[in-house]
Amino acid sequence: MTSITAEGFFGEYGGQFVPEPLKPILNTLAEAFEKYRNDPEFIREYEYYVKHFSGRETPLYLCKNLTETLGGAKIYLKREDLNHLGAHKVNNTIGQILLAKRMGKKKIIAETGAGQHGVATAATAALMGMECTVYMGAVDVERQKLNVFRMEMMGTKVVAAQSGQRTLKEAVDEALGAWIQDAEDTFYLLGSAVGPHPYPLMVREFQSIVGREAKQQILEAEGRLPDCCIACVGGGSNAIGLFSEFIEDKDVALIGVEPSGRGLKYGEHAATLCLGEPGVMHGFNSYMLKDEKGEPAEVYSISAGLDYPSVGPEHSMLKDLGRAEYVYASDKEAVDAFFQLSQMEGIIPALESSHALAHAVRIAPDMDKDAIIVVNLSGRGDKDVAQIEEMVAKGEFELPRMNG
């Protein structure tokens, strides 16, 4: 496991670059997390809810049809799409909301991009009887209407962020502002492995269940560890969840896949680790995409959960250490993988996860047939169907007929 300093740094990345009034709030949160993370009663309650509320453990599934078609490495999917609510996000919201209860908080606020973290937050807030507000970029509100309504159905107030690009960055900006105004009664439930310490550490901790299960399952299925683990990277929570258990296994390649969107020109992608440089944003130091003034750049991805101009600090350290490799996949490659898995395996992946799948499809044919790839299928694609249907209707993408 990679090490983190008491100040919240993974190497030179992370930390707390926040206004002074926020530091004691964050430090109180860090103290509470350290107090409860190894507490047997906290662990017991967490394990109860991830099993009986969310439905863990999730399967590790061998894509026989896809594997045979590609003619190379075996492709396994860690089926986080089968969690209650359709994504890995609930692993983290359960952990954080149980911590919020122990801290005596009454209100929950959160940010969301694709809406999956917002839905998971809304559900766990409803479960625990807590008031909930979710901030979401106005652009994402429009393209993820289904998830907005799901949140509202569960009693959550959804606030559309209207500033800037009106996407995930602006949602985080507004959520942080609201938290500072009412931190005594409010718990900020951050959805990815980003933000000031202790959030990257907390999210990694609660998502590490993905990697622990995947390691045990692949050993049972194949009698050995995989050759590589692949996950999409926006903020990086699903990727660090899978990677965390394999970091010390040096023979297992770790590959994060970012969105290259429409192309590699400014504003057309969100390939932070591939094309960015270190910088401070949202209270932490990490790789980020910058404009000519050094401010957070305009970014784009077809998937609402990946259009963020920074990335979790642990990923930045893994990149610098050479322990993980970060690549990118385009909108078209992601959509092709979206249809390919749908038609070959009967599994509709989230557009975010489709980026990871696209890279697996890219490299598998050149690997030996006894090689093993594990892809984190971090979410299901129900939320994206209307968006894809509209794009197909406009002629932006073509619906393939792979089965005749």
C-alpha positions, 0 to 999 in steps of 0.5 A: 500500500502506498504511504501517506504523511500525517499532513495528507501527502502522497509523495508531493501530492495531496495536502490541505491547500484551503482557507484557514477556517476550513483547516480545523473542520478538515482536521476534526474529520481526519481525527474522526476517520482515524478513530473509527476506521479500525473500530470493530463496531464501525467495520461491522456496521459498514460490512452489514450495509455493503452486504445487505443494502448494496448487495456485495460481494460483486462478481468477477465475470469472464467475458467469454464471447469478447475474449474469443472474438479478440483472440488474446488475453482473457478479459474479466470484469469486476461487476461494480455495476451490480451494486445497488444503484448501479455503480461503485459509488455506494461503497464510499457513501455508506462509509462516509455517512456512517462516519457522519452519524458518529460525528453527530452531523444532521445534514449531508451535502455532495457534488456529482458529475454523472449523477451516480455519486449523487444517487448513492448519496441520496439513497444512503441519506434517505436510509439514515434519515438525513437531510441531503443536498447535491450540487451538479453542473447545469450541463450534467443536470441536462444530460443526466435527467434520469439520475436527477429525478432519482435523487429527487425521488429519494428526497434530495434537493438537487442544485444546478451549478450555473457558473463557468463550464457548469460541469463537475468542477463548478459543482465541487466549487459550490458544494465546498462553499456551502459546506464552509457556511454550515460546517457545524451541522453539515457533512460534506460527502465527497465522491472521488479520491480528490480534495483536501486531506483526509478525503483522498485517503477516506475514499481510497479506504472505502473503495479498497473493498473492490480490489480486495474482492477482485484479488481473492476472486481471480485467485479462486478463478485462475489460481494466480494474479492478473497480468494487468488491472484496468480502470477509467480515471476521472477523479480516480476513485474506482481506479484506486479502489481496484489498484489499492490491493495490487500496488505491492504486486509488482508483476501486475500492471496497473493502467488508468484510462482517461478521456481524450474526448474529441481530440487532444486540443485544449478544451476537447479532452480531460486527459489530466495525467497524460497531458497535465502538470502539477498544480493546486485545485480544490484544496489539494496538489495534483496533476491538473489541466491548466489554461494559459493563465495557470487556472483550471482548464476547460475540459470535455468528455462524453461521460459526465463522470470524467470531465474533471481537470484534476485527479486524485493525488495518489494517482499522481504519485503512482504515475511519477513512481512508474507504478501505474501507467495512464493512457487515454481513450476517445469518445468514439473508442468508448462508444464502440466498447459500449456497444461491443460489450452490450452486444457480445455479453448482454452487459450495458456499461457506463460510458465512464467504464467504457473507456477502461473497456476500450483499452482492454479491447485495444491491448488484449489481441496482442497478449497471450491467450493465457494472459489475464486482464481485470477491468473495473466495470465501475457502473452500468449504462442505464444512465447513458442510454438516452444520451447515446440514443439521442447521439445516434439519432443525430448521426453522431454515432452509428448503432452497430449490428454485431449479431447480424 
